[in-house]
Amino acid sequence: MTDSVWFGETHLTLEDIWDVARRERAPRLSESAEFRERIERSAEFVNRTIRNGGVIYGVTTGYGDSCETEIPPVLIEELPIHLTRYHRCGMGRLLSSQETRAVMAVRLSSLVQGWSGVSPALVQLLADMLRFDILPLIPAEGSVGASGDLTPLSYVAAGLAGEGRVRYRNEEVEAGEALNSAGLKSIVLRPKEALAVMNGTAAMTGLAVFAIKRAEGLSRLACRLSAMATLAMLGNPEHFDARLAAAKPHPGQMRATARIREDLAGYAATNARGRLQDRYSLRCAPHVIGVLEDMLPVFRTLVETEINSANDNPLFDPEDGRTLHGGHFYGGHIAFAMDGLKTLVANVADLLDRQLALMVDTRYSNGLPQNLSGSTGTRSSLNHGLKAVQIAASAWTAEALKLTMPASVFSRSTECHNQDKVSMGTIAARDALRVLELGEQVAAANLIAVVQALRLRKRKSQLGDAAIGPRISGFLAILDDTIPFIDDDIPLDETLHRLMAFIHSNSFVPEGE
C-alpha cells in the first residue's frame, strides 16, 4: 500500500472504501488538531453528562425496550461489554476479508464525524486494526437493519475490547493475541462506545460498496457481450445508431448504446445487416443495461451519503450541550438501493441468458452449429458443445430472478416491539451480492459462447478481422488462453471459475477504452 485514505478530513467516496477493503490504500486518521478536538469534545460531553447525573440512552439506561431501566452508577462502566456479548449470536457464512475491511472502514468513517461520543483511543485502534489487518470474524446473518447492524458489528466491538476471534496473518486467533502480536492494546469500552460501534449501518453499507462496484463492472461487460453477440449472430448494427439513441435520451441508455456501437464500428463499416430487426435480447440490450447504468449513480449517492454520516443513536452536540435521540441507524436508503440494484442486475443476467439461448439454437443463430459445437465429421453426433452450459446459465438466471423480491418490505417487529419497523437493509445487500454472483456466472457462460461463436465464424470466413474490429479483437486476444476452442466435449467448470476471476479483476476493458 503506497497511498492513504484520510479519515476525518474529507468526504469519502465509494472508491476510498473500496481501496481500503482491497488493501490498495492504507487508512489514516486526520492529523489536524481540529479533528482530535472534535472527537475529544464529543467523548468529554458523555463523561460530563454522567458526572452531572444526566440521562443518556444506552449509557445510564438499558438498551432497546429497556430504555426506561435505570442503570446504577456503579454498573455504568460494565454495561458496554455486555452489549457486545449478548449480541454475538450471528450465523451463516463469515464475511470475507475484503468485506470485513469495508465494514470496518465504513464504521470508522461514521465515528470520525464527531457525533458519537467515542474516545480518540477507540477510533485510533479501529484504524490500527485495519492497518495491521486484524479482522473480526463477522457472521453474515442476524441483522434486521435497524437498530443498525447490531449483531454483525458486535464482533467489531468485541475485537476492540480484545474479545472474540479474528483473522490475522491468514490464521484465526483470539483477538487479544492478535492485538498483542501487532503491538497494539485492546481498550476497555467506555460508556456509549460499544453502542457507537454497533448501532449503525456499517455492515449493510460495506457490502453495498462491493455490490455497486461489481454492478458497474457487470454493466460494462454486458455491453461488450451484447456487441459480441451481435457479431456472432451477424446482427444489425443499425440498432445502435447514435441518432436513434438520441431520440430517447436517457443518459445511461445512451452510454450503453455508445459502448456497443464503438465495439461494432468495424462491423458497421462493412455495411453489414442481417435481419431487418434483431430479436429483443440484441436490439434492446442498451435499454436493459441502460436502466442499470442510469440508476447506478443514484445508488452510489445514497451509499456515499451513508458512508459519510453519523448513524448511531444517540448523537451528541457538545456545542449546544444536547443529547440527540433519534433513528439514524435505520438502513432504509441502503435497503432501497440494494433492492433496486438486484432487480436491475437480474434483468441484465436474463438478457445475457437470452442471448446465449439464441446462439446455441440453430433456429435462431443465423448459421452457427447446434450448441456451438466445433466438432465436425463423424464425431459431430457424439459432441454436444454448450448444451449443458446453456442449461446451467438458465438455472443461474432463474435463481437471480427469484431473489428479486424486495427485502425491504419484509419488516418484522422485534425486541418487544421497540424495533417494530426495520429496514432489512443487510439482507437486501446480501441478496444483491448473491444476484451479482449469479449474474457474473451467466456472463461467464455467455463469454464462452460468444468467443466460441466468433471463432467459428472466423474459421468459416464469415467474419474477418476488419469486421470484428480492434476492440473486440484485443478482447479476444486477452481471453485466448482462458477459453479453449470446443470441438470434442470437455468439462467447462474450471474455465468458468477462471472467467469469474477475470470478471472480478475488472480487466475486461482493455487500456485506452
C-alpha positions as CSV (number, residue, x, y, z in Angstrom):
1,M,0.0,0.0,0.0
2,T,1.6,3.2,-1.2
3,D,-1.2,5.7,-0.7
4,S,-3.6,6.6,2.1
5,V,-7.2,7.3,2.7
6,W,-7.6,10.0,5.3
7,F,-10.4,9.6,7.7
8,G,-11.8,12.7,9.3
9,E,-10.6,15.2,6.7
10,T,-12.7,15.0,3.6
11,H,-15.9,13.4,2.2
12,L,-15.0,9.8,1.5
13,T,-16.0,8.2,-1.8
14,L,-17.1,4.7,-2.6
15,E,-13.7,4.2,-4.1
16,D,-12.0,5.2,-0.9
17,I,-13.7,2.4,1.0
18,W,-13.2,0.0,-2.0
19,D,-9.4,0.7,-1.9
20,V,-9.1,0.2,1.8
21,A,-11.1,-3.0,1.6
22,R,-8.7,-4.4,-1.1
23,R,-5.6,-3.1,0.8
24,E,-4.7,-0.8,-2.1
25,R,-4.6,2.2,0.2
26,A,-3.9,2.5,3.9
27,P,-6.4,4.0,6.3
28,R,-5.1,7.1,8.2
29,L,-6.7,9.3,10.7
30,S,-6.5,13.1,10.2
31,E,-3.6,14.6,12.0
32,S,-5.2,18.0,12.4
33,A,-5.7,19.4,15.9
34,E,-9.3,20.3,15.0
35,F,-10.1,16.7,14.2
36,R,-8.8,15.4,17.5
37,E,-10.6,18.2,19.4
38,R,-13.8,17.3,17.7
39,I,-13.6,13.7,18.8
40,E,-12.5,14.7,22.4
41,R,-15.3,17.2,22.8
42,S,-17.9,14.6,22.0
43,A,-16.3,12.0,24.4
44,E,-16.0,14.5,27.2
45,F,-19.6,15.6,26.8
46,V,-20.6,12.0,27.6
47,N,-18.4,12.0,30.7
48,R,-19.7,15.3,31.8
49,T,-23.3,14.3,31.4
50,I,-22.7,11.2,33.5
51,R,-20.9,13.2,36.2
52,N,-23.8,15.6,36.3
53,G,-26.5,12.9,36.7
54,G,-27.9,13.3,33.2
55,V,-29.8,10.6,31.3
56,I,-28.4,9.2,28.1
57,Y,-30.0,6.2,26.4
58,G,-27.7,3.2,26.4
59,V,-25.3,4.8,28.9
60,T,-27.4,5.4,32.0
61,T,-30.3,3.3,30.8
62,G,-30.7,-0.2,29.4
63,Y,-30.9,-0.9,25.7
64,G,-33.9,-1.1,23.3
65,D,-37.2,-1.6,25.1
66,S,-35.2,-1.5,28.3
67,C,-34.6,2.3,27.8
68,E,-36.7,3.1,30.9
69,T,-34.5,0.8,33.0
70,E,-32.0,2.9,35.1
71,I,-28.5,1.6,35.3
72,P,-27.0,2.1,38.8
73,P,-23.9,4.4,38.6
74,V,-21.7,1.6,39.8
75,L,-22.6,-0.6,36.8
76,I,-22.4,2.1,34.0
77,E,-18.8,1.2,33.2
78,E,-19.7,-2.5,32.8
79,L,-22.7,-2.0,30.5
80,P,-20.9,-1.6,27.2
81,I,-19.1,-5.0,27.2
82,H,-22.5,-6.7,28.0
83,L,-23.9,-5.2,24.8
84,T,-21.2,-6.8,22.7
85,R,-21.6,-10.2,24.4
86,Y,-25.3,-10.8,24.2
87,H,-25.4,-9.6,20.6
88,R,-22.8,-12.1,19.4
89,C,-25.3,-14.6,18.1
90,G,-24.6,-14.3,14.4
91,M,-24.9,-17.2,12.0
92,G,-24.2,-18.0,8.3
93,R,-21.1,-17.6,6.3
94,L,-18.3,-15.3,7.6
95,L,-17.7,-12.1,5.7
96,S,-14.7,-12.3,3.5
97,S,-11.6,-10.3,4.5
98,Q,-12.4,-7.7,1.9
99,E,-16.0,-7.3,3.1
100,T,-14.8,-7.1,6.7
101,R,-12.4,-4.3,5.9
102,A,-15.2,-2.4,4.1
103,V,-17.5,-2.8,7.1
104,M,-14.7,-1.6,9.5
105,A,-13.8,1.3,7.2
106,V,-17.4,2.5,6.9
107,R,-17.8,2.3,10.7
108,L,-14.6,4.3,11.1
109,S,-15.9,6.9,8.7
110,S,-19.1,7.3,10.7
111,L,-17.3,7.6,14.1
112,V,-14.9,10.2,13.0
113,Q,-17.7,12.6,12.2
114,G,-17.5,13.5,15.9
115,W,-21.1,13.0,16.9
116,S,-20.9,9.5,18.6
117,G,-19.2,10.2,21.9
118,V,-16.2,7.8,21.4
119,S,-12.7,8.5,22.5
120,P,-9.7,9.2,20.2
121,A,-8.2,5.9,21.5
122,L,-11.1,3.9,20.1
123,V,-11.0,5.4,16.6
124,Q,-7.2,5.1,16.6
125,L,-7.4,1.4,17.5
126,L,-10.1,0.8,14.8
127,A,-7.8,2.4,12.2
128,D,-4.8,0.4,13.5
129,M,-6.8,-2.9,13.3
130,L,-7.5,-2.1,9.7
131,R,-3.8,-1.1,9.1
132,F,-2.4,-4.3,10.7
133,D,-5.2,-6.3,9.0
134,I,-6.7,-7.7,12.2
135,L,-10.2,-8.6,11.1
136,P,-13.0,-9.8,13.4
137,L,-14.8,-12.9,12.2
138,I,-18.2,-11.4,11.3
139,P,-21.2,-13.8,10.5
140,A,-23.3,-12.5,7.7
141,E,-26.7,-13.3,9.2
142,G,-28.5,-11.8,12.1
143,S,-29.3,-8.2,11.3
144,V,-32.7,-6.7,10.6
145,G,-31.1,-3.4,9.6
146,A,-32.4,-1.2,12.5
147,S,-31.1,-0.5,15.2
148,G,-28.4,-0.8,12.6
149,D,-26.3,-3.8,12.2
150,L,-26.1,-4.7,15.9
151,T,-25.2,-8.4,15.7
152,P,-22.5,-8.1,12.9
153,L,-21.0,-5.0,14.4
154,S,-20.9,-6.6,17.9
155,Y,-18.0,-8.7,16.6
156,V,-16.1,-5.5,15.7
157,A,-16.8,-4.0,19.1
158,A,-15.7,-7.2,20.8
159,G,-12.4,-7.2,18.8
160,L,-11.6,-3.7,20.0
161,A,-12.1,-5.0,23.6
162,G,-9.8,-7.9,22.9
163,E,-12.6,-10.5,22.8
164,G,-13.7,-12.9,20.2
165,R,-11.8,-14.3,17.3
166,V,-10.2,-12.5,14.4
167,R,-8.4,-13.3,11.1
168,Y,-4.8,-12.3,11.4
169,R,-1.9,-13.3,9.1
170,N,-4.1,-15.9,7.4
171,E,-5.0,-17.6,10.7
172,E,-8.0,-17.5,13.0
173,V,-6.8,-16.4,16.5
174,E,-8.1,-14.8,19.7
175,A,-8.5,-11.0,19.3
176,G,-6.3,-10.3,22.3
177,E,-3.5,-12.5,20.9
178,A,-3.6,-10.7,17.5
179,L,-3.5,-7.3,19.1
180,N,-0.6,-8.1,21.3
181,S,1.3,-9.7,18.3
182,A,0.8,-6.4,16.3
183,G,2.0,-4.3,19.3
184,L,-1.5,-3.0,20.0
185,K,-3.6,-2.9,23.1
186,S,-7.2,-3.7,23.5
187,I,-9.4,-1.0,25.1
188,V,-11.9,-1.0,27.8
189,L,-15.1,0.1,26.1
190,R,-16.2,3.3,27.7
191,P,-19.9,4.3,28.2
192,K,-21.6,4.7,24.8
193,E,-18.6,3.2,22.9
194,A,-20.0,-0.3,22.3
195,L,-23.3,1.3,21.3
196,A,-21.5,3.7,19.0
197,V,-19.7,0.9,17.2
198,M,-22.7,-1.4,16.9
199,N,-25.7,0.9,16.5
200,G,-25.1,1.8,12.8
201,T,-25.4,0.8,9.2
202,A,-21.8,-0.2,8.5
203,A,-22.3,-3.9,7.6
204,M,-25.0,-3.2,5.0
205,T,-23.1,-0.2,3.7
206,G,-19.8,-2.0,3.4
207,L,-21.5,-4.8,1.5
208,A,-23.3,-2.2,-0.7
209,V,-19.9,-0.8,-1.7
210,F,-19.0,-4.2,-3.2
211,A,-22.4,-4.6,-4.8
212,I,-22.1,-1.3,-6.6
213,K,-18.6,-1.7,-7.8
214,R,-19.3,-5.2,-9.1
215,A,-22.5,-4.0,-10.8
216,E,-20.6,-1.3,-12.6
217,G,-18.2,-3.9,-13.9
218,L,-21.0,-6.2,-14.9
219,S,-22.8,-3.4,-16.8
220,R,-19.7,-2.6,-18.8
221,L,-19.1,-6.3,-19.6
222,A,-22.8,-6.8,-20.6
223,C,-22.3,-4.0,-23.2
224,R,-19.3,-5.8,-24.6
225,L,-21.0,-9.2,-24.6
226,S,-24.0,-7.7,-26.4
227,A,-21.8,-6.3,-29.1
228,M,-20.0,-9.7,-29.4
229,A,-23.4,-11.5,-29.6
230,T,-24.5,-9.1,-32.3
231,L,-21.3,-10.0,-34.3
232,A,-21.8,-13.7,-33.6
233,M,-25.4,-13.7,-34.8
234,L,-24.4,-11.5,-37.8
235,G,-27.0,-9.0,-36.4
236,N,-27.9,-5.5,-37.4
237,P,-25.5,-2.8,-36.1
238,E,-28.0,0.0,-37.1
239,H,-29.9,-0.7,-33.8
240,F,-27.2,1.2,-32.0
241,D,-27.1,4.2,-34.3
242,A,-26.3,7.5,-32.4
243,R,-29.2,9.4,-34.0
244,L,-31.6,6.6,-32.9
245,A,-30.2,6.7,-29.4
246,A,-30.6,10.4,-29.1
247,A,-34.3,10.1,-29.7
248,K,-34.7,8.6,-26.3
249,P,-32.0,10.4,-24.3
250,H,-31.7,8.5,-21.1
251,P,-28.0,9.1,-20.3
252,G,-27.3,5.6,-19.1
253,Q,-29.1,4.1,-22.1
254,M,-27.2,6.3,-24.4
255,R,-23.9,5.4,-22.7
256,A,-24.6,1.7,-23.1
257,T,-25.6,2.2,-26.8
258,A,-22.3,4.1,-27.4
259,R,-20.2,1.3,-25.9
260,I,-21.9,-1.3,-28.1
261,R,-21.7,1.0,-31.2
262,E,-18.0,1.6,-30.7
263,D,-17.3,-2.1,-30.3
264,L,-19.2,-2.7,-33.6
265,A,-17.6,0.1,-35.5
266,G,-15.6,-2.2,-37.8
267,Y,-18.7,-4.4,-38.4
268,A,-20.9,-1.4,-39.2
269,A,-18.3,-0.1,-41.7
270,T,-18.7,-3.3,-43.7
271,N,-22.3,-2.2,-44.3
272,A,-23.4,-5.4,-42.7
273,R,-27.0,-6.0,-41.9
274,G,-28.6,-9.3,-41.2
275,R,-32.3,-9.3,-40.1
276,L,-34.2,-6.0,-40.5
277,Q,-34.8,-6.2,-36.8
278,D,-32.9,-8.5,-34.4
279,R,-34.7,-10.2,-31.5
280,Y,-35.1,-8.1,-28.4
281,S,-32.2,-9.5,-26.5
282,L,-29.9,-7.9,-29.1
283,R,-31.9,-4.9,-30.3
284,C,-33.0,-3.8,-26.8
285,A,-29.7,-4.6,-25.0
286,P,-29.0,-0.8,-24.3
287,H,-32.5,-0.4,-23.0
288,V,-32.0,-3.2,-20.4
289,I,-28.4,-2.3,-19.5
290,G,-29.2,1.4,-19.6
291,V,-31.7,1.3,-16.7
292,L,-28.9,-0.2,-14.6
293,E,-26.5,2.5,-15.9
294,D,-28.9,5.3,-15.1
295,M,-29.6,4.1,-11.6
296,L,-26.1,3.3,-10.5
297,P,-25.2,7.0,-9.9
298,V,-28.4,7.3,-7.8
299,F,-27.5,4.2,-5.7
300,R,-23.9,5.5,-5.4
301,T,-25.1,8.8,-4.0
302,L,-27.2,7.0,-1.4
303,V,-24.3,4.8,-0.3
304,E,-21.7,7.6,-0.2
305,T,-24.1,9.7,1.9
306,E,-24.4,6.8,4.3
307,I,-20.6,6.4,4.5
308,N,-20.2,10.0,5.5
309,S,-23.0,10.1,8.0
310,A,-23.2,9.7,11.8
311,N,-25.7,6.9,12.0
312,D,-25.8,5.7,15.6
313,N,-28.0,6.7,18.5
314,P,-27.9,8.8,20.5
315,L,-25.7,11.6,19.0
316,F,-24.1,14.4,20.9
317,D,-23.8,18.1,20.2
318,P,-21.2,19.4,22.7
319,E,-21.5,23.0,21.4
320,D,-25.2,23.2,22.3
321,G,-24.9,20.8,25.2
322,R,-27.5,18.5,23.8
323,T,-28.0,14.7,23.6
324,L,-29.9,13.9,20.4
325,H,-32.0,10.8,20.5
326,G,-33.2,9.6,17.1
327,G,-33.2,6.8,14.5
328,H,-30.3,7.3,12.1
329,F,-29.4,3.7,12.5
330,Y,-32.3,2.9,10.1
331,G,-31.0,1.5,6.9
332,G,-33.8,2.4,4.6
333,H,-31.7,4.1,1.9
334,I,-29.3,1.2,1.7
335,A,-32.2,-1.3,1.6
336,F,-33.8,0.6,-1.3
337,A,-30.6,0.9,-3.2
338,M,-29.8,-2.8,-2.9
339,D,-33.3,-3.9,-3.6
340,G,-33.3,-1.8,-6.8
341,L,-29.8,-2.9,-7.7
342,K,-30.5,-6.6,-7.5
343,T,-33.6,-6.2,-9.7
344,L,-31.6,-4.4,-12.4
345,V,-28.7,-6.9,-12.2
346,A,-31.1,-9.8,-12.5
347,N,-32.6,-8.2,-15.7
348,V,-29.1,-7.9,-17.2
349,A,-28.4,-11.6,-16.3
350,D,-31.7,-12.5,-18.0
351,L,-30.6,-10.5,-21.1
352,L,-27.3,-12.4,-21.3
353,D,-29.0,-15.7,-20.8
354,R,-31.4,-15.0,-23.7
355,Q,-28.5,-14.1,-26.0
356,L,-26.8,-17.4,-25.1
357,A,-30.1,-19.3,-25.8
358,L,-30.2,-17.7,-29.3
359,M,-26.6,-18.5,-30.1
360,V,-26.9,-22.3,-29.3
361,D,-30.1,-22.8,-31.2
362,T,-29.8,-23.4,-35.0
363,R,-33.3,-22.0,-35.5
364,Y,-32.2,-18.5,-34.4
365,S,-28.4,-18.4,-34.7
366,N,-28.1,-17.5,-38.4
367,G,-25.9,-20.4,-39.4
368,L,-24.0,-21.3,-36.3
369,P,-23.8,-25.0,-35.5
370,Q,-26.0,-26.7,-32.9
371,N,-24.9,-25.9,-29.4
372,L,-21.9,-24.0,-30.9
373,S,-20.0,-27.3,-31.1
374,G,-16.8,-27.1,-33.2
375,S,-16.9,-30.8,-33.8
376,T,-17.2,-31.9,-37.5
377,G,-17.4,-35.1,-39.5
378,T,-18.4,-38.5,-38.0
379,R,-17.7,-37.2,-34.4
380,S,-20.2,-34.4,-34.6
381,S,-23.1,-36.6,-33.5
382,L,-21.1,-37.5,-30.4
383,N,-20.5,-34.0,-29.1
384,H,-22.9,-31.6,-27.5
385,G,-20.9,-28.4,-27.2
386,L,-22.5,-25.8,-24.9
387,K,-25.8,-27.6,-24.3
388,A,-25.2,-28.1,-20.6
389,V,-23.7,-24.6,-20.2
390,Q,-26.9,-23.1,-21.5
391,I,-28.9,-25.2,-19.1
392,A,-26.7,-24.1,-16.2
393,A,-26.9,-20.4,-17.2
394,S,-30.7,-20.8,-17.3
395,A,-30.6,-22.2,-13.7
396,W,-28.4,-19.3,-12.5
397,T,-30.7,-16.8,-14.2
398,A,-33.8,-18.3,-12.7
399,E,-32.3,-18.1,-9.2
400,A,-31.3,-14.5,-9.7
401,L,-34.8,-13.6,-10.8
402,K,-36.3,-15.4,-7.9
403,L,-34.2,-13.3,-5.5
404,T,-35.6,-10.0,-6.7
405,M,-38.4,-9.9,-4.2
406,P,-37.5,-6.7,-2.2
407,A,-36.2,-7.5,1.2
408,S,-37.1,-4.0,2.5
409,V,-40.9,-4.9,2.5
410,F,-40.4,-7.8,4.9
411,S,-40.1,-5.7,8.1
412,R,-40.6,-7.7,11.2
413,S,-41.4,-6.3,14.6
414,T,-38.7,-7.3,17.0
415,E,-37.3,-6.7,20.5
416,C,-40.6,-6.3,22.4
417,H,-42.0,-4.2,19.6
418,N,-39.4,-1.4,20.2
419,Q,-37.9,-2.2,16.8
420,D,-41.3,-2.5,15.3
421,K,-40.4,-1.2,11.8
422,V,-37.0,-2.3,10.5
423,S,-35.2,-1.8,7.1
424,M,-33.8,-5.3,6.3
425,G,-31.0,-3.4,4.6
426,T,-28.4,-6.0,5.4
427,I,-30.4,-8.8,3.9
428,A,-31.0,-6.7,0.8
429,A,-27.3,-6.1,0.5
430,R,-26.6,-9.8,0.9
431,D,-29.3,-10.6,-1.7
432,A,-27.7,-8.1,-4.1
433,L,-24.3,-9.7,-3.8
434,R,-25.8,-13.2,-4.5
435,V,-27.7,-11.9,-7.5
436,L,-24.5,-10.3,-8.7
437,E,-22.6,-13.6,-8.3
438,L,-25.3,-15.4,-10.3
439,G,-25.3,-12.7,-13.0
440,E,-21.5,-12.9,-13.2
441,Q,-21.8,-16.7,-13.7
442,V,-24.3,-16.1,-16.6
443,A,-21.8,-13.5,-18.0
444,A,-19.0,-16.1,-17.8
445,A,-21.2,-18.6,-19.7
446,N,-22.0,-16.0,-22.3
447,L,-18.3,-15.3,-22.7
448,I,-17.6,-18.9,-23.5
449,A,-20.4,-18.8,-26.1
450,V,-19.6,-15.6,-27.9
451,V,-15.9,-16.4,-28.1
452,Q,-16.7,-19.9,-29.5
453,A,-19.2,-18.4,-31.9
454,L,-16.7,-15.8,-33.2
455,R,-14.0,-18.4,-33.6
456,L,-16.5,-20.5,-35.6
457,R,-17.4,-17.5,-37.8
458,K,-13.7,-16.7,-38.5
459,R,-13.0,-20.4,-39.4
460,K,-15.8,-20.3,-41.9
461,S,-14.6,-16.9,-43.2
462,Q,-18.0,-15.4,-42.3
463,L,-16.3,-12.7,-40.3
464,G,-12.9,-11.1,-41.0
465,D,-10.6,-9.1,-38.7
466,A,-11.9,-5.8,-40.2
467,A,-15.5,-6.6,-39.3
468,I,-14.6,-7.8,-35.8
469,G,-12.6,-4.6,-35.2
470,P,-9.6,-3.8,-33.0
471,R,-11.6,-3.5,-29.7
472,I,-13.2,-7.0,-29.9
473,S,-10.0,-8.4,-31.4
474,G,-8.0,-7.2,-28.5
475,F,-10.5,-8.6,-26.1
476,L,-10.4,-12.0,-27.8
477,A,-6.6,-12.0,-27.6
478,I,-6.9,-11.5,-23.8
479,L,-9.2,-14.5,-23.5
480,D,-7.3,-16.7,-25.9
481,D,-5.6,-18.8,-23.3
482,T,-8.5,-18.8,-20.9
483,I,-11.3,-20.1,-23.1
484,P,-10.5,-23.3,-25.1
485,F,-11.9,-24.0,-28.5
486,I,-14.6,-26.6,-28.0
487,D,-14.7,-29.4,-30.6
488,D,-14.6,-32.6,-28.5
489,D,-16.7,-32.2,-25.3
490,I,-14.7,-31.1,-22.3
491,P,-15.6,-30.1,-18.7
492,L,-16.0,-26.3,-18.5
493,D,-16.2,-25.8,-14.8
494,E,-12.6,-24.7,-14.5
495,T,-13.0,-22.4,-17.4
496,L,-16.0,-20.8,-15.7
497,H,-14.0,-20.3,-12.5
498,R,-11.2,-18.7,-14.4
499,L,-13.6,-16.4,-16.1
500,M,-15.2,-15.4,-12.8
501,A,-11.8,-14.4,-11.5
502,F,-11.3,-12.5,-14.8
503,I,-14.6,-10.7,-14.3
504,H,-13.8,-9.8,-10.7
505,S,-10.5,-8.3,-11.8
506,N,-12.3,-5.6,-13.9
507,S,-9.7,-6.2,-16.6
508,F,-12.2,-7.0,-19.3
509,V,-12.0,-3.5,-20.8
510,P,-8.5,-3.0,-22.4
511,E,-6.5,0.0,-21.5
512,G,-7.3,3.1,-23.5
513,E,-11.0,2.3,-23.9
